[in-house]
């Protein structure tokens, strides 16, 4: 789980493809998903990015945390396991 990241404060217009594009420069992205509301389908303003290796994930945390995306400073951290 050390290679899965939580990305917060995303602009509402960010979709999966845009999230993938933002994080691809730090390493091989396995998946990039913006979480959406079940009923409206709109972005909830956060998502998850998973890398092929831990080094790329760490590089993304260091390089993207606080980065400006469409006028918003995004937050990037290791994803925590889902609560049961």
Helices and strands as residue ranges (DSSP letters): E 4-8, H 16-23, G 24-26, E 29-36, E 43-51, H 54-64, E 68-69, E 72-73, E 75-78
